[in-house]
């Protein structure tokens, strides 16, 4: 299923995480994670190309990539994974355990 990324321009010229966060404001969490992954990959490629061409100013893409990777980890931790073969009662126990650990 393709992700709806309409209205979002890939890689803001400024590599500003604020621009990214404003653009994803009304998106679904899974779409945000997917788009952030695409953006982080594009930023990594940009930083690599700048380094390869001998340009020193690759810090912005690197910082942008790093911020996006942290966002991905943060959001992924909040997505509830439920194995298809698990009994609902056991899954509820897992959720209670996770809540007690993070409190």
C-alpha positions in Angstrom: 0.0 0.0 0.0 1.6 3.3 -1.1 2.0 6.0 1.5 0.3 9.3 1.0 3.0 11.9 1.0 1.1 14.5 -1.0 1.9 18.0 -0.2 5.3 17.2 1.2 8.5 18.2 -0.6 11.4 15.8 -0.1 14.5 17.1 1.7 13.9 20.7 2.7 16.7 22.9 1.3 17.6 23.9 4.8 17.6 20.3 6.2 15.5 21.7 9.0 13.8 19.1 11.2 11.2 21.7 12.1 10.1 21.8 8.4 9.8 18.1 8.4 7.7 18.1 11.6 5.4 20.7 10.3 4.9 18.8 7.0 3.9 15.5 8.8 1.6 17.1 11.4 -1.5 15.3 10.2 0.0 12.1 9.0 -0.5 8.6 10.4 2.3 7.3 12.6 3.3 4.5 10.2 3.4 7.0 7.3 5.6 9.3 9.4 8.0 6.5 10.2 8.2 5.5 6.5 8.7 9.0 5.3 11.3 9.8 8.0 13.2 6.7 6.9 13.1 7.9 3.2 14.2 11.4 4.3 17.0 10.0 6.5 18.3 7.9 3.6 18.2 10.8 1.2 20.0 13.0 3.7 22.7 10.3 4.1 23.1 10.2 0.4 23.4 13.9 0.2 26.0 14.0 2.9 27.9 11.2 1.2 27.8 13.0 -2.2 29.0 16.3 -0.6 31.9 14.4 1.0 32.8 12.6 -2.2 32.8 15.9 -4.1 35.2 17.4 -1.6 32.7 19.8 -0.2 33.1 20.3 3.6 29.5 21.5 4.3 27.9 18.1 4.9 27.1 18.8 8.5 23.5 19.9 7.9 22.5 16.7 6.1 24.2 14.6 8.8 22.4 16.4 11.6 19.1 16.2 9.7 19.7 12.4 9.2 20.5 11.9 12.8 17.4 13.8 14.0 15.2 11.7 11.7 16.8 8.5 12.9 16.0 9.5 16.5 12.4 10.3 15.5 12.1 6.9 13.9 13.3 5.2 17.0 11.1 7.3 19.2 8.0 6.7 17.2 8.7 3.0 16.6 8.9 2.5 20.4 5.3 3.7 20.7 3.9 1.5 18.0 2.3 -1.6 19.6 3.5 -4.8 18.0 1.1 -7.7 18.3 2.2 -11.1 17.1 -0.6 -12.9 15.2 -0.2 -16.2 17.1 -0.3 -14.7 20.6 -3.3 -15.1 22.8 -5.0 -11.8 23.8 -4.5 -12.5 27.5 -0.7 -13.0 27.1 -0.5 -9.9 24.9 -2.3 -7.9 27.7 0.3 -9.2 30.1 3.1 -8.0 27.8 1.5 -4.5 27.7 1.2 -4.3 31.5 4.8 -5.3 31.8 5.9 -2.7 29.4 3.9 0.0 31.2 5.4 -1.0 34.6 8.9 -0.9 33.2 8.5 2.5 31.6 6.9 4.2 34.7 
